[in-house]
Amino acid sequence: MTVLVAGDVSPGLLGFIVVALIGVALYILIKSMNKQMSKIQVPRATDIDDKKAE
């Protein structure tokens, strides 16, 4: 068991909860970003060349 000396600070349960919530929010944001990125239509080089030829 660790004994804290007067003046030592520990993040405790509140610190853990804050970090856990930030981690969950980050996971949700990355998941949403991947969903949005998959919707982007990137033209291929052959499509660009075909339009220039017309």
C-alpha positions, 0 to 999 in steps of 0.5 A, a space after each residue: 500500500 502506498 502512503 501519500 506524504 502531505 503535499 503529494 497529489 494523486 489524480 484519483 477517480 475523477 482523473 481516470 473518468 476524465 481520461 476515459 471520457 476523452 478516449 471514448 470521445 476520440 474513438 467516436 470521432 475517429 469512427 465518424 471521420 472514417 465514415 465520412 472519408 469513405 463517402 468521398 469520391 476521388 477521381 482516377 487519373 484516367 477519368 481526368 485524362 478523358 475529360 481533357 481529351 474531350 
